[in-house]
């Protein structure tokens, strides 16, 4: 069997590795550096906590697979420090965790179980003890080594179904495959449309900023997700490196529109998260020392979405890093048996 993986982000590389382990001849197309776009950076947040029980259950499966990856890589790929979700609506998260049978605890601000760069915040908090910091730097090294020479640095212009198979066009060259998976991030929509698959196509700019931690911050700091509230920015926060705290915010969509341009969106994002640090994070110095830019789709929720047309399967979603090893296994199996994995979580709504 001959398979083309279009997209060399963490999902595409994970699926490529899973196919190779099944003895499948696979080629992964990536126009830039592997994991250089939406999978860029060195850290992300892992969490079982979601607002949908099926997502909690899938995250638990992915966590077990991360442990297998860690054994194969010879290094821990998730730093187990825990993840905290705070805000007035965390009861919804807790209900989903309970339904899925996942360990969690509800606490109030000031609880000795919390290790955060602030002691006061809006609403109660949910502690997800299985959460932590995903070491993207180590995952990248592990996956790039595992795929070896199966990555072709080329931009895919079109994917077409033919009588003989699925043709992948790249520049002046074209090759035919038995199956194709499109998991190309921002490029998925246009390529999938060529075979009649409709996927969300909106884009927004996003910026994550890192700041120095002040001496005396509790350790080890937990990852932290704050829900938006009246006048309060919704954020995600975690340790990005020794002494470095990363903060990303969910801004007013009008400030980060694709049409408004990247510079304006970055300025608005930088101001919003820096203001948040000044007002709410006493253990963090409001001095930016690092930035990570990426794009995302404002119409997608925190879910996993799959769509098939014949021998072409498209996969899309947001916040996919924590599901990488599971998605690799799911996509590899779907290539082999022609199935379509079940969608999970919300459909085309604002990210949480």
C-alpha positions, 0 to 999 in steps of 0.5 A: 500500500502507498499512502501520501500524508499531506502536512508535516506538522505533529499530526502528519508526522505522527500518522507517518510514524504509525503507518511505517510501524505497520509496514506501509509505504508512506510519503509525507509532504511538507513545504517548510520545516517539520512542525514549523507552523501550527506545531511550532514552539517547544511547549504546549499544555496537556490536559484530560480536562475538556467540556465533552466527556468523549474528549476527556476519554480520548485525551486519556488514551493519548496520554497512555500513548505519550508514555509509550512514545516516551519509552521509545524516545528515552525521555519524558515527553510530558512534564507531569505538573498538573493543569488547572482550569478556573472560572465560573463555568468550570462545573461543566468541565468537572461534569465531563471529567466525572462522566469520563471517570477521570480524576479531578478535584474542585478547589477555591482560590487560595487552596494549598493544592494550587501552584500558580503565579497568582493566588486570586482569580475569578471563579472556582478551579478544577485541578486535572492531576494528569495534566502537564507541559508537553515537551514539543522540542523532544517530540519533534526530535523523536518524530523527525528521527522516526520518519527518517527520509520519508518527508519530502520538502515540497508544496502540494498544489492539488489532490485529485481522485483518478481511476488509478488512485489519488494523484498528488500534484507538487510543482511539475511533478505528480505521483499516484497513491492508494490513499491520501490524508490531508492534515495541512493546517491552514492549507487543509481547506483548499486542498480538501475542497478539490476532492469535494470535502468541505472544511472550515476555512477562516483564519485568525492571527494568534500570539503567545508571549513569554515573560520572566518569572519573579523569584519566589514563585511556587514550584513546580508551577501547574499549567493554567487555563482561565475562562473569560469573564466580564472584563477578564481575558480568557488565557492559557498559561504554562512554564515555557522553560526554566524561569519563563512563563508563557501566556496566550489570550483569546482576544476580541476577534475584531482585533486579530482578524486575518484581514487586519494583518499580522502586525496589528494582531500581534500588537493587540495580543502583546498589549492584552497579555502584558496588561493581564500579567500586570493586573493578575500575575504578581509572580510574573515580570511584565517584560516580554522575552519571547513570542510564538506566532501561529494561525488558527480557525476561529470557527473551530472548537476544541475537537477532532473532526474527520471527513472522507471522500473516496480514498482521501481523508481530511483531518482538522481541529484546534489544540491537536498537540495533546492528541498527536500519538492517538491521532497518528494511530487513528489516521493510520488505521483509517488509511488501511481499512478505508474507515472514517474515525468518529468526530469528537467534541464540538462542531464549528464553534468558538474555541474555549 
